[in-house]
Amino acid sequence: MTELTELTVAEIRDGVAGGAFKAVEVAEAFNANVAAAQAALNAFIVTTPYKAIEAAARVDADRAAGKALGKLAGVPIGMKDLFATKGVQTTAASHILEGFTPEYESTVSRNLWNAGAGMLGKLNLDQFAMGSSNETSAFGNVVSPWRRWDGDTAPLAPGGSSGGSSAAVSARLCPAATGTDTGGSIRQPAAFTGISGIKPTYGRCSRWGIVAFASSLDQAGPMARTVRDCAIMLEAMAGFDPKDATSLDLPVPAWEAGLNPDLRGKKVGVPREYRLDGMDGEVAASWDQGIAWLKDAGAEVVEISLPHTRYALPTYYIIAPAEASSNLARYDGVRYGLRDLPDGANLQEMYAATRAAGFGAEVKRRILIGTYVLSAGFYDAYYTQAQKVRTLIARDFEKAFEQCDVILVPTTPSAAFALGEKSADPLEMYLNDVFSVPASLAGLPAMSVPAGLNGQGLPLGLQVIGRPFDEQGVLNAGLAIESRAAFHAKPEKWW
């Protein structure tokens, strides 16, 4: 039999339901993998092997009693440490929240537990989800399980901010994990580690109980090894939540049942603006291959224009820090988390000392940017202008979708880079999001699917962007790519 940790979410769910193996056996196998890899990969901030076993034991007992099983019965998953988990430390990878143990459960995690999933632990990430390489965590860098073929053993970035999630799924520490995507934080790490990940339409998954970064952009989504697994996870995660004012009051579609790689009658848009000057040749070739695959699936390929694309990155890096500076004002040392109280300090001095000690350099940088663009003298010049450009970017997509059903672009401008390679230059790091940010600003569903390996043996991803609420179209185009790419590569174990 295939090792349990090599099975997909669908295979685990069906195997447990059919009695091929017990849920507890699956949990034990993944717990062992987590323990063996943690020192090398640092994918988890907190491990909860007992939680995985408890959930699995309940599933086995329900099956023995003949009870109906949930959509994720017997599937142990990793939970990004941005989701509040009752009784388990939730830090957002920041010292300012170290030791914070919520008395409540986020809506998304509760949905997953109700579906029968178990928790292997809380996954590492960039601090407050701010980063593209998982180097800003207060609990140390996550290391990608991938290595270059040329023998270079320099540790590689797993992408960010959901780098713990991407590394854990790729290294078979969990079959699936939750991620959050504000400007590409599901899609970019998925591309870097050769897995799939989907950011649904803004509002599909409740933001209640997720530590906020930029509230008009943040969206939870699944990361897994296959498109089918992402569909299964997303069905369990999504749904209307009255506790979230931005939650979509729509029924959750049966995305798994609707999967179909036949794209006959569909049109795929290819935006000319994404052909950047100096574009990585292997990324461009991968994109061309993806276009050919979708044609083979029956789709008609049309050229489209997204003229305001070049303004997306600066727009994002005004709006997201502005919202972050507002959201992070709550971390003041008064109610929870870190409190730094120097002798004789007054309230304002306590605030300053707590934030200086608790926030990392990248978080401070974005708070400063956000506070600046929201200040009285610059609000109209920066923030108001950025919101107008955001509207133009969304309008570009609306016009494009009059000509096509989905859009195909690369996920990232390059394959994974070495840890430390770009951290000295924030602007170079921010450019990692150039292909992913536009869909986030427009609130559109977008998915990264592995498309192959580059010349150094590192994964490259292709991104499918869809109309609002059309996750099915995105998943189907992703499945068409997946079935033709036949990507079965996995990192060679060195940890």
Secondary structure in CASP SS format (residue, H / E / C, confidence):
PFRMAT SS
TARGET T0000
AUTHOR 0000-0000-0000
METHOD secondary structure of the structure
MODEL  1
M C 1.00
T C 1.00
E C 1.00
L H 1.00
T H 1.00
E H 1.00
L C 1.00
T C 1.00
V H 1.00
A H 1.00
E H 1.00
I H 1.00
R H 1.00
D H 1.00
G H 1.00
V H 1.00
A H 1.00
G H 1.00
G C 1.00
A C 1.00
F C 1.00
K C 1.00
A H 1.00
V H 1.00
E H 1.00
V H 1.00
A H 1.00
E H 1.00
A H 1.00
F H 1.00
N H 1.00
A H 1.00
N H 1.00
V H 1.00
A H 1.00
A H 1.00
A H 1.00
Q H 1.00
A H 1.00
A H 1.00
L H 1.00
N C 1.00
A C 1.00
F E 1.00
I E 1.00
V E 1.00
T E 1.00
T C 1.00
P H 1.00
Y H 1.00
K H 1.00
A H 1.00
I H 1.00
E H 1.00
A H 1.00
A H 1.00
A H 1.00
R H 1.00
V H 1.00
D H 1.00
A H 1.00
D H 1.00
R H 1.00
A H 1.00
A C 1.00
G C 1.00
K C 1.00
A C 1.00
L C 1.00
G C 1.00
K C 1.00
L C 1.00
A C 1.00
G C 1.00
V C 1.00
P E 1.00
I E 1.00
G E 1.00
M E 1.00
K E 1.00
D C 1.00
L C 1.00
F E 1.00
A C 1.00
T E 1.00
K C 1.00
G C 1.00
V E 1.00
Q C 1.00
T C 1.00
T C 1.00
A C 1.00
A C 1.00
S C 1.00
H H 1.00
I H 1.00
L H 1.00
E C 1.00
G C 1.00
F C 1.00
T C 1.00
P C 1.00
E C 1.00
Y C 1.00
E C 1.00
S C 1.00
T H 1.00
V H 1.00
S H 1.00
R H 1.00
N H 1.00
L H 1.00
W H 1.00
N H 1.00
A C 1.00
G C 1.00
A C 1.00
G E 1.00
M E 1.00
L E 1.00
G E 1.00
K E 1.00
L E 1.00
N C 1.00
L C 1.00
D C 1.00
Q H 1.00
F H 1.00
A H 1.00
M C 1.00
G C 1.00
S C 1.00
S C 1.00
N C 1.00
E C 1.00
T C 1.00
S C 1.00
A C 1.00
F C 1.00
G C 1.00
N C 1.00
V C 1.00
V C 1.00
S C 1.00
P C 1.00
W C 1.00
R C 1.00
R C 1.00
W C 1.00
D C 1.00
G C 1.00
D C 1.00
T C 1.00
A C 1.00
P C 1.00
L E 1.00
A C 1.00
P C 1.00
G C 1.00
G C 1.00
S C 1.00
S C 1.00
G H 1.00
G H 1.00
S H 1.00
S H 1.00
A H 1.00
A H 1.00
V H 1.00
S H 1.00
A C 1.00
R C 1.00
L C 1.00
C C 1.00
P C 1.00
A E 1.00
A E 1.00
T E 1.00
G E 1.00
T E 1.00
D E 1.00
T C 1.00
G C 1.00
G C 1.00
S C 1.00
I C 1.00
R H 1.00
Q H 1.00
P H 1.00
A H 1.00
A H 1.00
F H 1.00
T H 1.00
G C 1.00
I C 1.00
S E 1.00
G E 1.00
I E 1.00
K E 1.00
P C 1.00
T C 1.00
Y C 1.00
G C 1.00
R C 1.00
C C 1.00
S C 1.00
R C 1.00
W C 1.00
G C 1.00
I E 1.00
V C 1.00
A C 1.00
F C 1.00
A C 1.00
S C 1.00
S C 1.00
L C 1.00
D C 1.00
Q E 1.00
A E 1.00
G E 1.00
P E 1.00
M E 1.00
A E 1.00
R C 1.00
T C 1.00
V H 1.00
R H 1.00
D H 1.00
C H 1.00
A H 1.00
I H 1.00
M H 1.00
L H 1.00
E H 1.00
A H 1.00
M H 1.00
A C 1.00
G C 1.00
F C 1.00
D C 1.00
P C 1.00
K C 1.00
D C 1.00
A C 1.00
T C 1.00
S C 1.00
L C 1.00
D C 1.00
L C 1.00
P C 1.00
V C 1.00
P C 1.00
A C 1.00
W C 1.00
E C 1.00
A C 1.00
G C 1.00
L C 1.00
N C 1.00
P C 1.00
D C 1.00
L C 1.00
R C 1.00
G C 1.00
K C 1.00
K E 1.00
V E 1.00
G E 1.00
V E 1.00
P E 1.00
R H 1.00
E H 1.00
Y H 1.00
R C 1.00
L C 1.00
D C 1.00
G C 1.00
M C 1.00
D C 1.00
G H 1.00
E H 1.00
V H 1.00
A H 1.00
A H 1.00
S H 1.00
W H 1.00
D H 1.00
Q H 1.00
G H 1.00
I H 1.00
A H 1.00
W H 1.00
L H 1.00
K H 1.00
D H 1.00
A C 1.00
G C 1.00
A C 1.00
E E 1.00
V E 1.00
V E 1.00
E E 1.00
I E 1.00
S C 1.00
L C 1.00
P C 1.00
H C 1.00
T H 1.00
R H 1.00
Y H 1.00
A H 1.00
L H 1.00
P H 1.00
T H 1.00
Y H 1.00
Y H 1.00
I H 1.00
I H 1.00
A H 1.00
P H 1.00
A H 1.00
E H 1.00
A H 1.00
S H 1.00
S H 1.00
N H 1.00
L H 1.00
A H 1.00
R H 1.00
Y C 1.00
D C 1.00
G C 1.00
V C 1.00
R C 1.00
Y C 1.00
G C 1.00
L C 1.00
R C 1.00
D C 1.00
L C 1.00
P C 1.00
D C 1.00
G C 1.00
A C 1.00
N C 1.00
L H 1.00
Q H 1.00
E H 1.00
M H 1.00
Y H 1.00
A H 1.00
A H 1.00
T H 1.00
R H 1.00
A H 1.00
A H 1.00
G H 1.00
F C 1.00
G C 1.00
A H 1.00
E H 1.00
V H 1.00
K H 1.00
R H 1.00
R H 1.00
I H 1.00
L H 1.00
I H 1.00
G H 1.00
T H 1.00
Y H 1.00
V H 1.00
L H 1.00
S C 1.00
A C 1.00
G C 1.00
F C 1.00
Y H 1.00
D H 1.00
A H 1.00
Y H 1.00
Y H 1.00
T H 1.00
Q H 1.00
A H 1.00
Q H 1.00
K H 1.00
V H 1.00
R H 1.00
T H 1.00
L H 1.00
I H 1.00
A H 1.00
R H 1.00
D H 1.00
F H 1.00
E H 1.00
K H 1.00
A H 1.00
F C 1.00
E C 1.00
Q C 1.00
C C 1.00
D C 1.00
V E 1.00
I E 1.00
L E 1.00
V E 1.00
P E 1.00
T C 1.00
T C 1.00
P C 1.00
S C 1.00
A C 1.00
A C 1.00
F C 1.00
A E 1.00
L C 1.00
G C 1.00
E C 1.00
K C 1.00
S C 1.00
A C 1.00
D C 1.00
P H 1.00
L H 1.00
E H 1.00
M H 1.00
Y H 1.00
L H 1.00
N H 1.00
D H 1.00
V C 1.00
F C 1.00
S C 1.00
V H 1.00
P H 1.00
A H 1.00
S H 1.00
L H 1.00
A H 1.00
G C 1.00
L C 1.00
P C 1.00
A E 1.00
M E 1.00
S E 1.00
V E 1.00
P E 1.00
A E 1.00
G E 1.00
L E 1.00
N C 1.00
G C 1.00
Q C 1.00
G C 1.00
L C 1.00
P E 1.00
L E 1.00
G E 1.00
L E 1.00
Q E 1.00
V E 1.00
I E 1.00
G E 1.00
R C 1.00
P C 1.00
F C 1.00
D C 1.00
E H 1.00
Q H 1.00
G H 1.00
V H 1.00
L H 1.00
N H 1.00
A H 1.00
G H 1.00
L H 1.00
A H 1.00
I H 1.00
E H 1.00
S H 1.00
R H 1.00
A H 1.00
A C 1.00
F C 1.00
H C 1.00
A C 1.00
K C 1.00
P C 1.00
E C 1.00
K C 1.00
W C 1.00
W C 1.00
END
